[in-house]
Amino acid sequence: MSRRAANPHPSRRAEVPDLAGRIAAKTAKIGVIGLGYVGLPLACLFAEKGFSVIGFDIDPKKIAVLNAGRSYIKHIPATRIRPLVKAGKLTASDDFAGLKRMDAIIICVPTPLTKFREPDLRFIVTTGESVARYLRKGQIVVLESSTYPGTTTEVLKPILERGGLKSGRDFHLAYSPEREDPGNEKFGTAAIPKVVGGDGAKALQLAKLLYDGVVVKTVPVSSPETAEAIKLTENIFRAVNIAMVNELKVIFDAMGIDVWEVIEAAKTKPFGFMPFYPGPGLGGHCIPIDPFYLTWKAREFGINTRFIELAGEINTLMPRYVVSRLAAALSTHAGRALRKARILMIGLAYKKNVDDMRESPSLTLIGMLEEAGALVDYHDPFIPRIKPSREHGHLTDRRSVPLSAKRIAAADAVLIVTDHDSVDYKLIGQHARLVVDTRNAMAKAGARGRQVVKA
């Protein structure tokens, strides 16, 4: 008689753990589509937490760079990527057939606006079509791209179901808005709670389990639509409050009051006030765009979003205000017009200490200044060359100039648009004939100058 224990089901192999079991055991394979400012740190985080990750992107240059253990994003160093690649935990691919081997597929693609300020969902649509081609039973698909309420279930879900598989029965679908803040050293991806909304209870359970393994906290909500609305609410809150302080800046400038001093004193109140800061306009992948996703969707319900649209109008007009302040400062302090004036612009990125120029007001300002006849150079330690963009293609390949005493002194005015910490503001103050500062950078750095005008 055999010593081997009798198997009541000799033809049945040991059962493979279900998706929840693989996620909990961190044996689930994670696919992240879109390796930009959102997708790359997320892919790194899952790999750091022990998951096997493949990042998918249509850009072969990104794939080659990542697989060589290097980085193309300034605030994500190669020292973070290289060990993950070497350990086999993170690889990159432009072969989307690999999606069929993934247990979880996370979509992190751009959602820009059209030139008519309407949602441009082509990246979600084409990505959804790619996923649908390789979708199999038992997978979970999570959309992270910022978008209007209804996109996950009204746009992405029908695309995924074209092959006959059904959400909630054959695969699972969820939405979890990205909350990435590039360059924020205090709150990286792992330290930011994740909101999750599922298309059904099982999808919510799996999405929560997935993110529970990598972030400090997950916040489950009742539906993908609610999760989509939360993302828009967060960024509309910022856009409206930035518009308010931008309008206050214009008013207080006319009154001879320093808006920066007002905000610094106001924020000492321990309740009822939250500081927001003015600037030359809005930039980045969220705040200038997300509010218009909601205004577009609201029209479907016959609702006019006057408050949100007014905030957008104020923020959009800020570059024009900066140009008018610069022109006035040149006339008052240098006795010359903007035409043929040599302007040295400090900063091209939309915010300090990052290499992201998406929707940056600096690009708009260069265009406006050159249209007025000014001669513009820019210095940005994070952006050595202007990359192609849809609205500012004529600036492609223009290069950052070195910041030197000679170059500063040769400019009729230095215009500070982005307040990178690594810029030598004291050098600017020592040699500039005129400084027009949109970020209060000179005061924050303790730099003095012959003529410093806040704009």
Phi, psi and chi 1 to 4 in degrees:
 res  aa     phi    psi   chi1   chi2   chi3   chi4
   1 MET       -  135.1 -176.7  175.1  177.9      -
   2 SER   -67.0  141.9  171.7      -      -      -
   3 ARG   -76.5  -15.9  -65.5 -179.3 -178.9  178.0
   4 ARG   -67.3  133.8 -175.3  178.6  -59.9  168.9
   5 ALA   -62.7  141.7      -      -      -      -
   6 ALA   -66.9  137.1      -      -      -      -
   7 ASN  -102.2  117.1 -174.8  -17.3      -      -
   8 PRO   -63.9  -18.6   22.6  -32.9      -      -
   9 HIS  -130.4   73.5  -55.5  -73.0      -      -
  10 PRO   -60.9  -22.7   20.8  -31.9      -      -
  11 SER   -88.2   -8.7   62.4      -      -      -
  12 ARG   -95.9  125.7 -176.0 -176.1  -61.1  171.5
  13 ARG   -78.4  163.0  -64.5 -179.3 -179.9 -179.8
  14 ALA   -56.1  132.1      -      -      -      -
  15 GLU   -67.1  138.1  -70.4 -171.9    4.2      -
  16 VAL   -76.4  133.5  175.8      -      -      -
  17 PRO   -55.1  145.6  -21.7   31.9      -      -
  18 ASP   -72.8 -179.9   62.3    5.1      -      -
  19 LEU   -58.7  -43.9  179.2   55.7      -      -
  20 ALA   -59.5  -40.4      -      -      -      -
  21 GLY   -65.9  -39.8      -      -      -      -
  22 ARG   -68.7  -37.3  -67.3 -164.9  -62.0  -82.5
  23 ILE   -65.0  -46.7  -68.0  173.1      -      -
  24 ALA   -62.2  -35.6      -      -      -      -
  25 ALA   -85.8   -5.1      -      -      -      -
  26 LYS    62.0   30.1  -62.9 -170.9  175.5  179.9
  27 THR   -98.5   -5.2   58.7      -      -      -
  28 ALA   -66.3  141.6      -      -      -      -
  29 LYS   -92.0  130.8  -67.2  179.9  171.9   59.7
  30 ILE  -109.2  128.5  -48.1  -63.3      -      -
  31 GLY  -112.6  126.1      -      -      -      -
  32 VAL  -113.7  120.0  177.4      -      -      -
  33 ILE  -100.2  122.0  -56.4  177.6      -      -
  34 GLY    99.0  102.5      -      -      -      -
  35 LEU  -107.0   53.8  -62.6  174.4      -      -
  36 GLY   -99.8 -146.0      -      -      -      -
  37 TYR   -68.5  -18.5  -69.1   88.2      -      -
  38 VAL  -100.5  -50.3  173.3      -      -      -
  39 GLY   -67.0  -40.4      -      -      -      -
  40 LEU   -65.4  -49.6 -178.3   55.3      -      -
  41 PRO   -62.9  -31.4   17.0  -28.4      -      -
  42 LEU   -68.2  -42.9 -173.6   67.2      -      -
  43 ALA   -61.6  -42.6      -      -      -      -
  44 CYS   -62.1  -41.2  -71.3      -      -      -
  45 LEU   -63.6  -46.9  177.6   61.1      -      -
  46 PHE   -60.8  -41.0  -88.7  101.4      -      -
  47 ALA   -65.4  -40.7      -      -      -      -
  48 GLU   -63.9  -29.2  -72.3  163.5  -14.1      -
  49 LYS   -86.0    3.8  -63.5  -63.5 -176.5  178.5
  50 GLY   106.9   -4.5      -      -      -      -
  51 PHE   -79.7  156.3  -70.8   92.5      -      -
  52 SER   -91.0  123.5  176.1      -      -      -
  53 VAL  -125.3  135.5 -177.8      -      -      -
  54 ILE  -118.3  125.5  -62.2 -179.9      -      -
  55 GLY   -95.6  129.9      -      -      -      -
  56 PHE  -109.8  136.4  -64.4   89.0      -      -
  57 ASP  -155.0  154.4 -157.9  -77.6      -      -
  58 ILE   -87.2   -5.6   58.9  173.8      -      -
  59 ASP   -94.1  107.5 -174.3  -13.3      -      -
  60 PRO   -64.4  -25.1   21.4  -30.9      -      -
  61 LYS   -66.6  -42.3  -67.5 -179.2 -179.7  177.2
  62 LYS   -62.0  -42.2  -73.5 -177.3  179.3  178.4
  63 ILE   -59.7  -46.7  -57.2  -55.4      -      -
  64 ALA   -63.8  -41.9      -      -      -      -
  65 VAL   -63.1  -47.3  168.1      -      -      -
  66 LEU   -66.6  -43.1  -71.5  177.0      -      -
  67 ASN   -67.9  -17.3  -75.4  -26.0      -      -
  68 ALA   -88.6    1.4      -      -      -      -
  69 GLY    79.8   20.8      -      -      -      -
  70 ARG  -110.3  177.4  -56.2 -163.9  -51.6  -87.3
  71 SER  -130.5  152.8  177.7      -      -      -
  72 TYR  -118.4    6.9   42.9   81.7      -      -
  73 ILE  -118.8  125.5  -64.1  177.5      -      -
  74 LYS   -56.1  -46.1 -169.9   77.8  173.6  180.0
  75 HIS   -85.0    2.3   66.9  -81.9      -      -
  76 ILE  -113.4   95.8  -56.8  174.8      -      -
  77 PRO   -73.5  157.6   28.1  -34.6      -      -
  78 ALA   -61.6  -28.8      -      -      -      -
  79 THR   -64.5  -19.1   51.4      -      -      -
  80 ARG   -85.0  -37.0 -177.2 -179.7 -176.8 -171.7
  81 ILE   -80.6  -42.9  -65.6  169.5      -      -
  82 ARG   -55.8  -47.4 -166.7  178.2  -59.0  115.7
  83 PRO   -63.2  -33.3  -19.1   31.1      -      -
  84 LEU   -69.3  -40.4  -59.4  173.7      -      -
  85 VAL   -67.5  -44.2  172.5      -      -      -
  86 LYS   -62.4  -35.6 -170.8  174.0 -179.4 -179.5
  87 ALA   -80.9   -5.5      -      -      -      -
  88 GLY    78.4   11.9      -      -      -      -
  89 LYS   -84.6  -23.1  -74.1  -63.8 -177.1 -179.0
  90 LEU  -132.9  123.4  175.8   64.5      -      -
  91 THR  -133.0  162.6   57.4      -      -      -
  92 ALA  -125.7  148.6      -      -      -      -
  93 SER  -152.8  148.2  175.2      -      -      -
  94 ASP  -108.7   12.6   55.9    3.2      -      -
  95 ASP   -98.9   99.9 -178.6    4.0      -      -
  96 PHE   -73.1   -6.7  -76.8   67.2      -      -
  97 ALA   -62.3  -22.8      -      -      -      -
  98 GLY   -65.7  -13.4      -      -      -      -
  99 LEU   -62.8  -28.2  -70.2  171.7      -      -
 100 LYS   -68.0  -18.8   60.3 -170.6  172.3 -174.8
 101 ARG   -88.4   -7.6  -58.5 -166.8  -54.9  -86.5
 102 MET   -82.2  147.6  -60.0  -61.0  103.2      -
 103 ASP   -91.3  -36.8  -65.8  -61.8      -      -
 104 ALA  -126.3  133.5      -      -      -      -
 105 ILE  -120.2  120.0  -61.6  170.4      -      -
 106 ILE  -114.1  124.1  -55.8  174.6      -      -
 107 ILE  -100.2  119.1  -60.4  171.7      -      -
 108 CYS  -129.6   62.4  -54.7      -      -      -
 109 VAL  -104.9  159.9  -63.6      -      -      -
 110 PRO   -66.9  150.8  -16.4   28.8      -      -
 111 THR  -131.9   78.6   45.6      -      -      -
 112 PRO   -79.3 -174.1   29.6  -33.4      -      -
 113 LEU  -107.3  153.4  -66.4  170.5      -      -
 114 THR   -75.8  175.1   69.7      -      -      -
 115 LYS   -66.6  -14.1   63.9  179.4  179.9  179.1
 116 PHE   -97.1   13.9  -58.2  110.2      -      -
 117 ARG    58.8   43.3  -69.5 -160.9  172.2  -84.3
 118 GLU  -115.9  153.9  -65.9 -178.5  -17.0      -
 119 PRO   -57.6  135.8  -25.8   35.0      -      -
 120 ASP  -112.9   98.1 -178.2   -7.4      -      -
 121 LEU   -99.6   16.8  -61.9 -175.8      -      -
 122 ARG   -60.8  -33.6   58.7 -166.7  160.2  126.6
 123 PHE   -70.5  -37.4  -62.9  109.3      -      -
 124 ILE   -66.3  -42.3  -71.3  180.0      -      -
 125 VAL   -64.0  -49.7  170.1      -      -      -
 126 THR   -67.3  -35.8   55.9      -      -      -
 127 THR   -66.9  -42.3  -59.4      -      -      -
 128 GLY   -58.8  -40.1      -      -      -      -
 129 GLU   -64.7  -38.6  -69.1  168.7  -14.1      -
 130 SER   -65.9  -42.7  -64.6      -      -      -
 131 VAL   -64.0  -43.6  173.5      -      -      -
 132 ALA   -59.0  -32.7      -      -      -      -
 133 ARG   -63.4  -30.6 -159.1  170.6  -63.2  126.8
 134 TYR  -118.7    6.9  -56.7  106.7      -      -
 135 LEU   -63.7  138.0 -169.4   65.1      -      -
 136 ARG  -133.2  167.4   59.7  169.5  172.7   78.7
 137 LYS   -63.0  143.8  -72.5 -173.7  177.0 -177.6
 138 GLY    91.6   -4.0      -      -      -      -
 139 GLN   -85.6  159.4  -70.4  178.0  -48.7      -
 140 ILE  -118.0  134.8 -178.9  170.5      -      -
 141 VAL  -115.6  127.5  179.3      -      -      -
 142 VAL  -122.5  126.8 -176.3      -      -      -
 143 LEU   -93.7  131.3  177.8   62.7      -      -
 144 GLU  -114.3  -12.4  -74.0 -147.7    4.0      -
 145 SER   -63.8  140.0  -54.0      -      -      -
 146 SER   -67.9  132.6  -58.9      -      -      -
 147 THR  -163.5  178.9 -172.4      -      -      -
 148 TYR   -83.6  156.6   60.8   81.2      -      -
 149 PRO   -60.2  127.3  -25.6   35.0      -      -
 150 GLY   112.1  -13.9      -      -      -      -
 151 THR   -61.9  -44.4  -58.2      -      -      -
 152 THR   -60.9  -47.0  -56.9      -      -      -
 153 THR   -90.4  -26.7   55.4      -      -      -
 154 GLU   -93.3  -26.8  -64.4  170.2    9.6      -
 155 VAL  -110.6  -57.2  177.6      -      -      -
 156 LEU   -72.0  -44.2 -176.9   58.1      -      -
 157 LYS   -58.0  -49.3  179.7  177.8  173.3  178.3
 158 PRO   -59.7  -34.1  -23.3   34.2      -      -
 159 ILE   -65.4  -45.1  -65.6  172.3      -      -
 160 LEU   -66.9  -27.9  -62.6  178.0      -      -
 161 GLU   -88.4   -0.9  -69.1 -175.9  -26.4      -
 162 ARG   -60.8  -29.9  -75.7  175.6 -172.3  169.7
 163 GLY   -81.9   -0.1      -      -      -      -
 164 GLY   107.7  -18.8      -      -      -      -
 165 LEU   -74.6  145.5  -61.2 -179.4      -      -
 166 LYS  -117.1  135.1  -64.8  -63.5  179.1 -177.1
 167 SER   -63.6  134.3  173.1      -      -      -
 168 GLY    90.0  -19.9      -      -      -      -
 169 ARG  -111.2  -50.0 -176.1 -169.4   72.0 -170.7
 170 ASP  -104.6  -35.3  -56.9  -52.8      -      -
 171 PHE  -140.0  174.8   70.0   94.3      -      -
 172 HIS  -126.8  144.8  -55.7  -76.9      -      -
 173 LEU  -131.1  136.1  179.7   62.3      -      -
 174 ALA  -147.4  166.1      -      -      -      -
 175 TYR  -127.2  133.0 -178.6   79.5      -      -
 176 SER  -139.8  104.0  179.9      -      -      -
 177 PRO   -64.4  134.3   23.3  -32.1      -      -
 178 GLU   -66.3  144.5   61.8   87.2    4.2      -
 179 ARG  -129.2   32.4  -75.8  173.7  157.1  176.9
 180 GLU   -68.1  139.0 -162.2   67.9   27.2      -
 181 ASP  -127.4   88.1 -172.9   13.6      -      -
 182 PRO   -52.8  132.7  -27.1   36.2      -      -
 183 GLY    86.0   -4.6      -      -      -      -
 184 ASN   -80.8  106.7 -170.3  -34.0      -      -
 185 GLU   -75.8  -21.2  -63.9 -179.2    0.1      -
 186 LYS   -81.9  -39.0 -176.1  177.0  180.0 -178.8
 187 PHE  -121.7   88.4  -69.2  104.5      -      -
 188 GLY   -81.3 -179.9      -      -      -      -
 189 THR   -55.3  -43.0  -50.9      -      -      -
 190 ALA   -67.4  -25.2      -      -      -      -
 191 ALA   -91.7   -0.6      -      -      -      -
 192 ILE  -105.5  122.1  -56.1  171.2      -      -
 193 PRO   -56.8  146.1  -25.9   36.0      -      -
 194 LYS  -109.0  124.3  -76.8  -71.6  -85.8  173.6
 195 VAL   -81.2  136.6  170.6      -      -      -
 196 VAL  -134.9  135.7  -68.1      -      -      -
 197 GLY  -131.4  128.8      -      -      -      -
 198 GLY  -110.9  152.9      -      -      -      -
 199 ASP   -83.8   75.1 -176.6   31.3      -      -
 200 GLY   111.0  161.4      -      -      -      -
 201 ALA   -64.7  -40.1      -      -      -      -
 202 LYS   -66.3  -41.0 -176.9   64.8  173.2  178.5
 203 ALA   -62.7  -40.8      -      -      -      -
 204 LEU   -63.5  -43.8  178.0   60.5      -      -
 205 GLN   -60.5  -45.0  175.3 -164.1   -8.6      -
 206 LEU   -69.0  -41.6  -70.9  168.5      -      -
 207 ALA   -63.5  -41.4      -      -      -      -
 208 LYS   -63.6  -43.9 -176.2  178.2 -175.2  -55.5
 209 LEU   -62.0  -39.9 -176.6   63.0      -      -
 210 LEU   -60.7  -49.8  179.3   66.5      -      -
 211 TYR   -79.9  -24.2  -71.2  108.7      -      -
 212 ASP   -56.1  -30.1  -85.4  -16.8      -      -
 213 GLY   -79.0   -6.4      -      -      -      -
 214 VAL  -132.8  -19.9  -63.9      -      -      -
 215 VAL  -117.7  166.4  -60.0      -      -      -
 216 VAL   -65.3  -30.5   63.1      -      -      -
 217 LYS  -163.6  143.9  179.2 -178.2  179.6 -178.3
 218 THR  -112.5  147.8   54.8      -      -      -
 219 VAL  -122.6   95.7 -176.5      -      -      -
 220 PRO   -74.7  138.6   25.1  -31.0      -      -
 221 VAL  -126.7  172.7  -64.0      -      -      -
 222 SER   -72.5  -21.1   58.9      -      -      -
 223 SER  -162.8  162.0   66.7      -      -      -
 224 PRO   -59.6  -36.4  -25.0   34.7      -      -
 225 GLU   -61.5  -40.7  -70.4   80.6    2.4      -
 226 THR   -64.6  -43.4  -59.6      -      -      -
 227 ALA   -62.9  -39.2      -      -      -      -
 228 GLU   -64.2  -40.1  -70.6  160.3  -22.0      -
 229 ALA   -67.3  -33.6      -      -      -      -
 230 ILE   -63.2  -44.0  -71.1  164.8      -      -
 231 LYS   -60.3  -46.0  171.5   63.1  175.8  178.1
 232 LEU   -64.8  -39.5  -63.8 -171.1      -      -
 233 THR   -60.6  -42.9  -60.6      -      -      -
 234 GLU   -59.9  -43.7  -68.5  168.4   -3.5      -
 235 ASN   -82.4  -28.5  -74.8  -33.9      -      -
 236 ILE   -67.6  -37.8  -70.6  168.3      -      -
 237 PHE   -55.5  -45.7  173.6   80.2      -      -
 238 ARG   -68.7  -43.3  -65.7  174.1   67.0 -169.5
 239 ALA   -62.4  -42.0      -      -      -      -
 240 VAL   -67.5  -42.9  167.5      -      -      -
 241 ASN   -71.3  -33.9  -80.5  -81.1      -      -
 242 ILE   -66.6  -39.3  -69.3  169.9      -      -
 243 ALA   -60.9  -39.9      -      -      -      -
 244 MET   -60.8  -48.2 -178.0 -168.3   72.6      -
 245 VAL   -72.2  -27.9  -65.8      -      -      -
 246 ASN   -64.7  -41.1  -83.3  -26.2      -      -
 247 GLU   -67.8  -39.3 -172.1  165.2   61.2      -
 248 LEU   -61.8  -38.1  -71.9  175.2      -      -
 249 LYS   -59.0  -45.4  176.8  173.2   74.1  170.2
 250 VAL   -61.6  -44.2  174.2      -      -      -
 251 ILE   -65.3  -48.7  -63.6  167.7      -      -
 252 PHE   -68.2  -34.3  -69.0  156.8      -      -
 253 ASP   -58.0  -43.2  -80.9  -12.7      -      -
 254 ALA   -64.6  -27.5      -      -      -      -
 255 MET   -91.1   -3.0  -64.6  177.7  175.7      -
 256 GLY    77.2   23.9      -      -      -      -
 257 ILE  -108.2  136.6  -62.4  169.8      -      -
 258 ASP   -83.2  110.2 -174.5  -18.0      -      -
 259 VAL   -63.3  -30.3   68.0      -      -      -
 260 TRP   -66.9  -39.7  -62.2   92.6      -      -
 261 GLU   -65.5  -39.3 -177.0 -178.7    1.4      -
 262 VAL   -60.3  -47.3  170.2      -      -      -
 263 ILE   -66.4  -42.7  -65.9  169.3      -      -
 264 GLU   -60.4  -39.0  -72.7  -55.9  -57.5      -
 265 ALA   -75.4  -39.8      -      -      -      -
 266 ALA   -63.1  -33.6      -      -      -      -
 267 LYS   -75.2   -4.4   75.7  179.3 -172.8 -178.9
 268 THR   -74.9  -13.9   61.7      -      -      -
 269 LYS   -68.5  124.7 -176.1  179.9  179.8 -178.7
 270 PRO   -79.0    1.9   28.0  -33.9      -      -
 271 PHE  -152.7  156.8   56.6   90.1      -      -
 272 GLY    74.0    4.3      -      -      -      -
 273 PHE  -145.4  137.0 -177.2   83.6      -      -
 274 MET  -129.3  124.9  179.5 -178.1  -65.8      -
 275 PRO   -74.0  131.8   26.2  -33.5      -      -
 276 PHE  -123.9  156.6  -73.8   82.2      -      -
 277 TYR  -123.8  142.7  -61.5   96.0      -      -
 278 PRO   -74.3  168.8   28.5  -33.8      -      -
 279 GLY  -165.4 -172.5      -      -      -      -
 280 PRO   -83.9    4.2   31.4  -35.8      -      -
 281 GLY   140.7  171.8      -      -      -      -
 282 LEU   -96.6  148.4  -70.6 -176.5      -      -
 283 GLY  -144.2 -180.0      -      -      -      -
 284 GLY    98.5 -178.7      -      -      -      -
 285 HIS   -92.3   -2.2   62.2  -64.6      -      -
 286 CYS  -122.6  -64.2  -76.3      -      -      -
 287 ILE   -61.9  -40.4  -57.0  178.0      -      -
 288 PRO   -73.7  -13.0  -10.2   25.7      -      -
 289 ILE  -111.5  -48.5  -66.6  172.5      -      -
 290 ASP   -55.0  -42.2  -69.1    1.2      -      -
 291 PRO   -56.3  -33.8  -27.1   36.3      -      -
 292 PHE   -76.7  -18.3  -65.6  101.8      -      -
 293 TYR   -66.5  -39.0  -92.0   68.4      -      -
 294 LEU   -74.9  -39.7 -174.2   59.3      -      -
 295 THR   -61.7  -37.4   61.2      -      -      -
 296 TRP   -65.7  -46.4  178.4   84.7      -      -
 297 LYS   -66.7  -35.5 -174.1   65.0  174.4  179.7
 298 ALA   -62.9  -31.3      -      -      -      -
 299 ARG   -63.3  -27.2  -72.0 -162.0  -69.6  -88.7
 300 GLU   -61.5  -27.1 -179.5 -178.6  -43.1      -
 301 PHE  -102.7   12.4  -62.8   87.2      -      -
 302 GLY    70.8   26.9      -      -      -      -
 303 ILE  -111.9  131.6  -60.9  171.0      -      -
 304 ASN   -96.0  126.4  -67.5  -40.1      -      -
 305 THR   -95.9   71.6   52.2      -      -      -
 306 ARG   -63.9  -40.3  -69.5  175.9  -66.6  172.5
 307 PHE   -64.8  -46.2 -162.7   64.7      -      -
 308 ILE   -65.1  -42.8  -63.3  171.3      -      -
 309 GLU   -67.1  -35.1  -69.9  178.5   18.3      -
 310 LEU   -64.5  -42.1  176.5   59.5      -      -
 311 ALA   -60.5  -43.3      -      -      -      -
 312 GLY   -62.1  -38.5      -      -      -      -
 313 GLU   -65.3  -42.9 -179.0 -178.0  -26.5      -
 314 ILE   -62.2  -48.3  -68.7  170.0      -      -
 315 ASN   -65.6  -35.9  -70.2  -33.7      -      -
 316 THR   -67.1  -29.6  -59.8      -      -      -
 317 LEU   -83.0   -8.2  -71.2  174.2      -      -
 318 MET   -61.9  -39.4  -71.0  -46.1  -64.6      -
 319 PRO   -58.3  -37.1  -28.1   37.2      -      -
 320 ARG   -64.3  -38.2 -168.7  170.9  -60.0  -81.4
 321 TYR   -64.9  -41.0  176.0   74.3      -      -
 322 VAL   -61.0  -43.6  170.8      -      -      -
 323 VAL   -62.5  -40.7  170.6      -      -      -
 324 SER   -65.8  -38.0   69.1      -      -      -
 325 ARG   -67.2  -39.6  -70.8  -78.3  -72.6  171.2
 326 LEU   -64.5  -43.8  174.2   59.5      -      -
 327 ALA   -61.9  -42.6      -      -      -      -
 328 ALA   -66.3  -39.6      -      -      -      -
 329 ALA   -65.9  -40.5      -      -      -      -
 330 LEU   -62.6  -41.5  -81.5  167.7      -      -
 331 SER   -66.4  -43.5  176.7      -      -      -
 332 THR   -73.8  -45.3  -59.3      -      -      -
 333 HIS   -98.2  -19.6  -60.0  -70.0      -      -
 334 ALA  -121.5   -8.5      -      -      -      -
 335 GLY    63.3   34.4      -      -      -      -
 336 ARG  -141.9  162.6   64.0  162.7  -55.2  145.2
 337 ALA   -87.4  169.1      -      -      -      -
 338 LEU   -68.6  -32.1 -165.5   55.2      -      -
 339 ARG   -61.3  127.3 -179.0  172.6  175.0   75.9
 340 LYS    68.4    7.1  -66.0 -172.3  178.2  179.7
 341 ALA   -73.3  141.7      -      -      -      -
 342 ARG   -92.7  115.7  -69.1  163.5  -64.2 -176.2
 343 ILE  -112.3  127.7  -50.5  -60.4      -      -
 344 LEU  -104.4  109.5  176.3   58.3      -      -
 345 MET   -91.1  130.2 -179.5  179.4  -68.7      -
 346 ILE  -100.9  112.5  -56.1  -61.9      -      -
 347 GLY    99.1  125.4      -      -      -      -
 348 LEU  -114.8  -26.1 -164.4   73.1      -      -
 349 ALA   -64.1  155.8      -      -      -      -
 350 TYR   -74.2  -19.9   82.1   89.8      -      -
 351 LYS  -147.1  165.4   63.4  179.0  -75.8 -170.8
 352 LYS   -71.5  149.1   70.2  177.4 -176.4  177.5
 353 ASN    66.1   23.0  -57.0  -25.3      -      -
 354 VAL  -131.8  163.7  -59.0      -      -      -
 355 ASP  -107.1   31.7   57.8   -8.8      -      -
 356 ASP  -103.7  117.7 -170.0  -11.8      -      -
 357 MET  -109.4   12.8   54.1  173.1 -110.6      -
 358 ARG   -61.7  128.8  -71.3  174.5  -65.7  173.6
 359 GLU    57.6   21.4  -53.3  -65.2  -32.3      -
 360 SER   -66.3  133.7  174.6      -      -      -
 361 PRO   -64.4  -19.2   21.1  -31.4      -      -
 362 SER   -60.1  -39.4  -62.2      -      -      -
 363 LEU   -64.6  -42.5  -61.5  170.0      -      -
 364 THR   -63.4  -41.6  -59.3      -      -      -
 365 LEU   -64.2  -41.4  -77.5  164.9      -      -
 366 ILE   -59.2  -46.2  -68.8  174.6      -      -
 367 GLY   -60.6  -44.2      -      -      -      -
 368 MET   -67.4  -41.5  -66.2  176.2   68.9      -
 369 LEU   -66.8  -42.0  -70.4  169.5      -      -
 370 GLU   -71.1  -31.4  -68.3 -173.0  -21.5      -
 371 GLU   -64.6  -30.7 -171.4  176.1  -25.8      -
 372 ALA   -83.3   -0.6      -      -      -      -
 373 GLY    99.1    3.0      -      -      -      -
 374 ALA   -76.9  158.3      -      -      -      -
 375 LEU  -107.5  115.6  -51.4  171.5      -      -
 376 VAL  -116.0  128.6 -176.3      -      -      -
 377 ASP  -115.0  156.7  -75.9  -39.4      -      -
 378 TYR  -130.4  152.1   85.9   90.7      -      -
 379 HIS  -126.9  123.4  169.0   77.9      -      -
 380 ASP  -147.1  114.2 -168.3  -50.2      -      -
 381 PRO   -66.2  -14.3   22.8  -32.7      -      -
 382 PHE  -100.7  -18.2  -67.6   87.1      -      -
 383 ILE  -128.2   88.6  -57.2  179.4      -      -
 384 PRO   -70.7  -21.8   23.9  -33.0      -      -
 385 ARG  -145.9  141.2  177.3 -179.5   66.3   86.7
 386 ILE   -78.9  122.3  -61.9 -179.5      -      -
 387 LYS   -83.8  159.8  -60.8  174.7 -176.1  177.2
 388 PRO   -60.5  141.3  -22.2   32.3      -      -
 389 SER  -142.5  158.1   64.1      -      -      -
 390 ARG   -64.8  -42.2 -178.0  171.1   56.5 -175.3
 391 GLU   -93.8  -16.0  -65.7 -175.3   12.3      -
 392 HIS  -129.0   41.9  -55.8  -77.8      -      -
 393 GLY   -60.7  -27.1      -      -      -      -
 394 HIS   -68.6  -14.3   62.8  -69.9      -      -
 395 LEU   -94.9   -2.5  -60.6  177.4      -      -
 396 THR   -54.4  134.9  -59.8      -      -      -
 397 ASP    76.1    1.8  -72.3  -26.0      -      -
 398 ARG   -65.8  142.2 -172.8  171.9  -63.1 -166.3
 399 ARG  -114.6  149.5  -64.7 -173.3  175.9  -86.8
 400 SER   -66.2  139.7  172.3      -      -      -
 401 VAL   -98.0  150.3  -60.9      -      -      -
 402 PRO   -64.4  148.3  -17.5   30.0      -      -
 403 LEU   -94.3  110.9 -169.2   65.2      -      -
 404 SER  -134.9  160.9   64.4      -      -      -
 405 ALA   -58.5  -40.0      -      -      -      -
 406 LYS   -65.2  -44.2 -177.3  177.4  179.3 -179.5
 407 ARG   -68.3  -39.6 -169.5  175.5  -64.1  -84.3
 408 ILE   -62.3  -45.6  -67.0  167.6      -      -
 409 ALA   -66.4  -27.7      -      -      -      -
 410 ALA   -76.4  -18.3      -      -      -      -
 411 ALA   -80.0  142.5      -      -      -      -
 412 ASP   -71.3  -30.1  -67.0  -59.2      -      -
 413 ALA  -154.3  143.4      -      -      -      -
 414 VAL  -102.9  123.0  174.2      -      -      -
 415 LEU  -108.7  113.0  175.4   62.4      -      -
 416 ILE   -90.6  114.7  -59.9  174.4      -      -
 417 VAL  -110.2  -35.6 -177.0      -      -      -
 418 THR  -126.5  127.2  -46.4      -      -      -
 419 ASP   -95.2   61.0   51.3  -22.5      -      -
 420 HIS   -57.0  138.7  -66.5  -55.5      -      -
 421 ASP   -65.9  -28.3  -70.4  -22.6      -      -
 422 SER   -82.2   -5.0   58.0      -      -      -
 423 VAL   -74.4  139.7  170.7      -      -      -
 424 ASP   -86.6   89.2 -169.1  -19.5      -      -
 425 TYR   -71.1  -28.3  -62.9  102.7      -      -
 426 LYS   -68.0  -36.7  -68.4 -175.9  178.1  178.6
 427 LEU   -62.9  -41.0 -177.4   71.0      -      -
 428 ILE   -61.7  -46.7  -68.2  172.7      -      -
 429 GLY   -62.3  -33.9      -      -      -      -
 430 GLN   -72.3  -29.4  -70.9  166.2   -0.3      -
 431 HIS  -120.0  -14.1  -61.1  -77.9      -      -
 432 ALA   -77.1  138.8      -      -      -      -
 433 ARG   -72.9  -35.8  -69.8 -175.6 -108.9  173.2
 434 LEU  -150.9  133.6  170.4   65.3      -      -
 435 VAL  -120.2  126.2  178.7      -      -      -
 436 VAL  -111.2  115.2  177.0      -      -      -
 437 ASP  -114.1  112.3 -173.2   -4.1      -      -
 438 THR   -92.0   -3.7   71.0      -      -      -
 439 ARG  -123.2    4.7  -60.5  -74.4 -171.3  177.3
 440 ASN    60.2   27.6 -158.0   35.9      -      -
 441 ALA   -67.1  -37.7      -      -      -      -
 442 MET   -64.0  -45.5  -64.2  -68.2  -75.3      -
 443 ALA   -66.2  -41.5      -      -      -      -
 444 LYS   -65.1  -31.0  -73.0 -173.4  -71.6 -173.2
 445 ALA   -87.8   -2.8      -      -      -      -
 446 GLY    68.9   27.0      -      -      -      -
 447 ALA   -94.2  139.6      -      -      -      -
 448 ARG  -112.0  154.5  -62.9  179.8 -179.5  -85.5
 449 GLY  -147.7  165.3      -      -      -      -
 450 ARG   -62.9  -46.2  -77.5  175.7  -76.5  179.7
 451 GLN  -137.2  110.4  -60.9  -68.8  -15.6      -
 452 VAL  -121.7  119.9  177.4      -      -      -
 453 VAL  -114.6  127.2  175.6      -      -      -
 454 LYS   -86.4  133.8  -63.5 -177.9 -178.0 -177.0
 455 ALA  -131.8      -      -      -      -      -
